[in-house]
Amino acid sequence: MGLNVGVEINGKNENFERPVVIIKAYSTEMLRVVPLTTKLKTGKFYLRLNTDVSESCAVLSQARIISAKRLVRKVSKLSEKDFENIKKGLKELN
């Protein structure tokens, strides 16, 4: 997700890596994503997920547009149910 400012969620390591769920590809260069965290939180801004890798939360309030150049590697594939729940959660925030 890159080095961020203020309350924006940061990535880890020297490249500021952060797992994300790709919500929509607007082009081959621009994506809408929701970052994930392994800190299990509750509330309308967080949605709990079970991925192949670990249990995590989607941070709905931090959804944003990023460049596809920020993507480093594919980590896992989300279930269709969890993906639909993320999209529903984002709609409810608007």
N, C-alpha and C positions, 0 to 999 in steps of 0.2 A: 504493500500500500504506500510505501514511501515514508520519508520523514515528514511528520505532520506538526501542526501548530495547535496550541491550546488544548482543548478537550478531545481533539480528534484521536482516534485509536492508532497507535503506532505499530509497526511491524517489529520483528526481532532480527538479531544478527546484523552483520555489516550491511546487508542489502535491505534491511527493514522488511523482511518477509512476513506476510500475514496470509493465512488461508482465507479464501473468499468463495462465495457461491456466485457464479455468473447468472444473472437474472435475464439479461437481454444483450444481444450483440447488435449494435446499431450499424456497424460496418465491420470490416476486417481489422480496423484500428481502434474502435471505440466500443467499450462495454459498460453496462451497468452492473455493479457488483454489491454484495452485502458481505462485510467481513465476519469472520468467525472468531470466537474466543473459547478457550477451554475452561475459563472461569464461569461456572454455572450460576447464572443470575436469573431473577424473576422480574416480571413487570411487562408492560405493554411494549417496551422497546427491545425485548429479548425473546427469542424463540428457541426452545431446547430441541436439539437434533441428535440422532444417533447415526454417526457415519461409520464407515469401515475402519477408520483409523482410531477414533475416540468419540466420547460423548462431548458435545460442544453446544454453544449458543450462537445463533445468528444475531448480530447486533443491528437491528432494523433501523435504528436512528442514525447509523453511520453509512447507509447506502449512498453510493456515489458513482459518478462516471469516471472511468480510468482509461488509459491507453492500454491496448493489448500488449504493448512492449513491456509493461510491468509484470506480465505473467512469466513465471519461472518454470513451473512444472505442474502436471496434473497429479493431484494427491489421491482423489477418490471420486466416486460418483454418488450423488445424493439420491435417495429414493424419490419416486414421483410424488408420494404423499407429503414428504417434508418440503419438496420444492413448491408444491401448491400451497402449503401452509405459509411459507415465506412470502409468496406473492399475495396471499390474502392478508397477512399481517402488514405488509407495505401499503396496501390499499386502505386498511383501517387507520393507518397513521395520517393519511392525507385528508 
